[in-house]
């Protein structure tokens, strides 16, 4: 039987991370993670809440938050209090910066940046810091550790991707018949031609796999950092984000992210996603303004 609440009351609860289930008799509690991780104590509390107030299970969202379904309206405050005991809280809805999603680059062998550490920094500055900032629509940020793009940064409103750009030290290359640099490249960007290794940067993704593979140090690190993509989204009308920057530092990426969020706040139309704003205004014009 549906709970007798006004639409405004349902909206308020949803804004707090308690999403009405089908039939509006129960609620899903969305628990925020700062970096996609929960420690053992936090997991234990989520487990106890799901057993005590739900039906003994929880689910994971595509943004690596946790959802506990089957919460009764009269238990919502109790759930909030028990989450707060271990520093957890609900949320992750509304026209604001949404929970940050990051890949496992921190521990993955392909990771070029500490994605989970960066996610915690982005979470603090933009999820928590901008929580009370009302935006035209949701704004999603994805952090990928390398160009493998496991968490699809290009399908977020703003994506951050780890990068390592190689360079050829021509005098060190001896033109090996079996070149370890050429063999490791998955995109055929590295080729031995005229007994020298060459890199086609139109094919190179800056994955960094070729760096230091040469026994004679013929290929070394040129530049490392992150690349920014903007305007991506998934759903009914997907849009792949556009490259905004070449390789920049994490500090620069944080400043650019803040400028984009503020620009979106000031210039976006109600219910307009960031990618639609880019289509309407033009990325080059936005670049000039920020």
C-alpha positions as CSV (number, residue, x, y, z in Angstrom):
1,X,0.0,0.0,0.0
2,X,1.5,3.4,-1.1
3,X,2.7,5.8,1.6
4,X,0.5,8.9,1.9
5,X,3.0,11.6,1.2
6,X,2.8,14.6,-1.0
7,X,4.9,14.7,-4.3
8,X,7.0,17.4,-2.6
9,X,7.7,15.1,0.3
10,X,8.7,12.3,-2.0
11,X,10.9,14.7,-3.9
12,X,12.6,15.8,-0.7
13,X,13.3,12.2,0.3
14,X,14.7,11.4,-3.1
15,X,17.0,14.4,-2.8
16,X,18.3,12.8,0.4
17,X,19.0,9.6,-1.4
18,X,15.8,7.7,-0.4
19,X,14.3,6.8,-3.8
20,X,10.7,5.6,-3.9
21,X,10.3,2.0,-5.2
22,X,7.6,0.9,-7.6
23,X,4.3,1.3,-5.8
24,X,5.8,4.0,-3.5
25,X,5.4,1.7,-0.4
26,X,9.2,1.2,0.2
27,X,12.3,3.2,-0.5
28,X,15.8,2.5,-1.9
29,X,18.6,4.0,0.3
30,X,21.5,5.0,-1.9
31,X,24.7,5.0,0.1
32,X,27.5,7.2,-1.2
33,X,31.1,5.9,-1.6
34,X,33.9,8.4,-2.1
35,X,36.0,6.3,-4.4
36,X,34.0,3.2,-5.1
37,X,35.3,1.4,-2.0
38,X,33.9,0.5,1.4
39,X,36.0,-0.6,4.2
40,X,35.2,-3.7,6.3
41,X,33.4,-1.8,9.0
42,X,31.3,0.2,6.5
43,X,30.4,-3.0,4.6
44,X,29.4,-4.6,7.9
45,X,27.0,-1.7,8.7
46,X,25.5,-1.8,5.2
47,X,24.9,-5.5,5.7
48,X,23.3,-5.1,9.1
49,X,21.0,-2.3,7.8
50,X,19.9,-4.4,4.8
51,X,19.1,-7.3,7.1
52,X,17.5,-5.2,9.9
53,X,15.5,-2.7,7.7
54,X,15.5,-4.3,4.3
55,X,15.3,-7.8,2.9
56,X,18.9,-8.8,3.6
57,X,20.6,-7.7,0.4
58,X,22.0,-4.6,-1.3
59,X,22.9,-3.7,-4.9
60,X,25.6,-1.8,-6.6
61,X,25.1,1.1,-9.1
62,X,27.0,1.8,-12.2
63,X,28.6,4.7,-10.3
64,X,29.8,2.4,-7.5
65,X,27.4,3.5,-4.9
66,X,25.4,1.0,-2.8
67,X,21.6,0.7,-2.8
68,X,19.6,-0.9,0.0
69,X,16.1,-1.6,-1.1
70,X,12.9,-2.3,0.8
71,X,13.3,0.4,3.5
72,X,10.1,1.5,5.2
73,X,9.3,5.2,5.5
74,X,9.2,5.0,9.3
75,X,12.8,3.5,9.3
76,X,14.4,6.2,7.2
77,X,15.8,8.2,10.2
78,X,17.1,5.1,11.9
79,X,18.9,4.1,8.7
80,X,20.4,7.6,8.4
81,X,21.7,7.4,12.0
82,X,23.2,4.0,11.7
83,X,25.0,5.0,8.5
84,X,26.4,8.1,10.2
85,X,27.9,6.0,12.9
86,X,30.6,4.9,10.5
87,X,30.7,8.2,8.5
88,X,28.4,7.0,5.6
89,X,25.5,8.9,4.3
90,X,22.8,8.7,1.6
91,X,22.4,10.9,-1.5
92,X,23.5,10.9,-5.1
93,X,20.4,12.3,-6.8
94,X,19.1,15.6,-8.1
95,X,20.4,18.4,-10.3
96,X,23.8,18.5,-8.9
97,X,27.3,17.0,-9.2
98,X,26.6,13.2,-8.9
99,X,28.8,10.6,-7.0
100,X,32.2,10.3,-8.6
101,X,33.0,7.1,-10.4
102,X,36.6,5.8,-10.8
103,X,38.1,2.7,-12.2
104,X,40.6,0.4,-10.3
105,X,43.6,2.2,-11.7
106,X,45.0,2.5,-8.1
107,X,45.7,-1.3,-8.1
108,X,45.3,-2.2,-11.8
109,X,48.5,-3.0,-13.7
110,X,47.4,-0.7,-16.5
111,X,46.7,2.3,-14.2
112,X,48.7,5.4,-15.0
113,X,47.2,7.5,-12.1
114,X,46.0,6.8,-8.6
115,X,42.3,6.9,-9.6
116,X,40.8,6.3,-6.2
117,X,42.9,8.9,-4.5
118,X,41.9,11.4,-7.2
119,X,38.3,10.3,-6.8
120,X,38.4,11.2,-3.1
121,X,39.8,14.6,-4.0
122,X,37.2,15.2,-6.7
123,X,34.5,14.0,-4.3
124,X,35.5,16.4,-1.6
125,X,35.9,19.4,-3.8
126,X,32.9,18.9,-6.2
127,X,30.5,16.4,-4.7
128,X,30.6,17.7,-1.2
129,X,31.8,21.2,-2.0
130,X,29.1,21.8,-4.7
131,X,26.4,19.8,-3.0
132,X,24.1,22.8,-2.4
133,X,24.8,24.2,-5.9
134,X,21.7,23.7,-8.1
135,X,22.6,22.9,-11.7
136,X,20.4,22.7,-14.8
137,X,20.6,18.9,-14.7
138,X,22.8,16.1,-13.2
139,X,26.6,16.4,-13.8
140,X,28.6,13.2,-13.8
141,X,32.4,12.9,-13.5
142,X,34.3,9.8,-14.4
143,X,37.9,9.0,-13.7
144,X,39.8,6.4,-15.8
145,X,43.3,5.3,-15.0
146,X,44.3,4.7,-18.7
147,X,43.0,4.7,-22.2
148,X,41.4,1.3,-21.8
149,X,38.4,3.3,-20.5
150,X,36.9,0.6,-18.4
151,X,34.5,3.1,-16.6
152,X,33.8,5.0,-19.9
153,X,35.0,8.5,-18.9
154,X,33.9,9.8,-22.4
155,X,30.3,9.0,-21.5
156,X,30.4,11.3,-18.4
157,X,29.7,15.0,-18.5
158,X,33.4,15.3,-17.7
159,X,35.9,12.5,-18.0
160,X,39.5,12.4,-16.7
161,X,41.8,9.8,-18.2
162,X,45.4,9.0,-17.2
163,X,48.0,9.5,-19.9
164,X,51.7,8.7,-20.5
165,X,53.1,10.0,-23.8
166,X,56.2,8.3,-25.1
167,X,59.1,9.8,-27.1
168,X,61.8,8.2,-29.3
169,X,65.4,8.7,-28.4
170,X,66.7,8.1,-31.9
171,X,70.4,7.8,-31.0
172,X,69.6,5.0,-28.6
173,X,67.6,2.9,-31.1
174,X,69.7,0.1,-32.6
175,X,66.9,-1.2,-34.9
176,X,66.4,-4.6,-33.4
177,X,64.9,-7.2,-35.7
178,X,62.5,-8.2,-32.9
179,X,61.6,-4.9,-31.3
180,X,60.0,-5.1,-27.9
181,X,58.4,-1.7,-28.3
182,X,56.8,-2.6,-31.6
183,X,55.6,-6.0,-30.1
184,X,53.9,-4.4,-27.1
185,X,51.9,-1.7,-29.0
186,X,48.3,-2.8,-29.4
187,X,47.5,0.0,-31.9
188,X,50.3,-0.5,-34.4
189,X,51.5,3.0,-33.6
190,X,55.1,1.8,-33.0
191,X,56.9,0.5,-36.1
192,X,60.5,-0.1,-37.0
193,X,61.2,1.6,-40.3
194,X,64.6,2.0,-41.9
195,X,66.1,0.3,-38.8
196,X,64.7,2.9,-36.4
197,X,61.6,2.8,-34.2
198,X,58.9,5.4,-35.1
199,X,55.7,6.4,-33.4
200,X,52.6,7.4,-35.2
201,X,50.9,9.8,-32.7
202,X,47.7,9.7,-34.8
203,X,47.4,6.1,-33.6
204,X,49.0,6.3,-30.2
205,X,46.6,6.5,-27.2
206,X,49.3,7.4,-24.6
207,X,48.7,4.1,-22.8
208,X,52.4,4.1,-21.7
209,X,52.9,0.4,-22.4
210,X,55.9,1.0,-24.7
211,X,57.8,3.2,-22.3
212,X,60.9,1.6,-20.9
213,X,60.3,-1.6,-22.9
214,X,63.4,-0.9,-25.0
215,X,66.5,-2.5,-23.5
216,X,68.5,0.4,-25.0
217,X,66.2,3.1,-23.8
218,X,65.1,4.0,-27.3
219,X,61.6,4.9,-26.1
220,X,61.2,6.9,-22.9
221,X,58.6,9.0,-21.1
222,X,57.9,12.4,-22.7
223,X,54.9,13.6,-20.6
224,X,52.5,12.3,-18.1
225,X,49.2,13.5,-16.6
226,X,45.6,13.4,-17.6
227,X,43.4,14.2,-20.6
228,X,39.9,15.8,-20.2
229,X,36.8,14.8,-22.1
230,X,33.6,16.9,-21.9
231,X,30.0,16.6,-22.8
232,X,29.5,12.8,-22.7
233,X,26.3,11.1,-21.6
234,X,24.6,7.7,-21.7
235,X,20.9,6.8,-21.7
236,X,18.2,7.3,-24.3
237,X,20.3,9.8,-26.3
238,X,24.0,8.9,-25.8
239,X,26.7,11.3,-26.7
240,X,30.5,10.6,-26.7
241,X,32.5,13.4,-25.0
242,X,34.9,15.6,-26.9
243,X,38.6,15.9,-26.1
244,X,39.1,19.2,-24.3
245,X,42.7,19.1,-23.5
246,X,46.1,17.6,-24.3
247,X,47.9,16.1,-21.4
248,X,47.7,18.3,-18.4
249,X,48.4,18.0,-14.7
250,X,45.9,16.8,-12.1
251,X,45.9,20.3,-10.6
252,X,45.0,21.8,-13.9
253,X,42.3,19.3,-14.4
254,X,40.7,20.2,-11.1
255,X,40.7,23.9,-12.0
256,X,39.2,23.2,-15.4
257,X,36.5,21.0,-13.9
258,X,35.5,23.8,-11.5
259,X,35.3,26.3,-14.4
260,X,33.1,23.9,-16.5
261,X,30.7,23.3,-13.6
262,X,30.4,27.0,-13.0
263,X,29.9,27.7,-16.7
264,X,27.2,25.0,-16.8
265,X,25.5,26.5,-13.8
266,X,25.4,30.0,-15.3
267,X,24.6,29.1,-18.9
268,X,22.7,25.8,-19.0
269,X,19.0,25.8,-19.7
270,X,16.7,23.9,-17.2
271,X,16.9,20.1,-17.9
272,X,19.7,20.6,-20.4
273,X,22.6,18.2,-20.1
274,X,26.1,19.6,-20.4
275,X,26.7,17.9,-23.8
276,X,23.6,19.6,-25.1
277,X,24.9,22.9,-23.9
278,X,28.1,22.3,-25.8
279,X,26.1,21.4,-28.9
280,X,24.1,24.6,-28.6
281,X,27.0,27.0,-27.8
282,X,30.0,25.2,-29.3
283,X,33.0,23.9,-27.4
284,X,35.4,26.5,-28.9
285,X,33.2,29.3,-27.7
286,X,33.1,27.8,-24.2
287,X,36.9,27.5,-24.2
288,X,37.2,31.2,-24.9
289,X,34.9,32.1,-22.0
290,X,36.5,29.8,-19.4
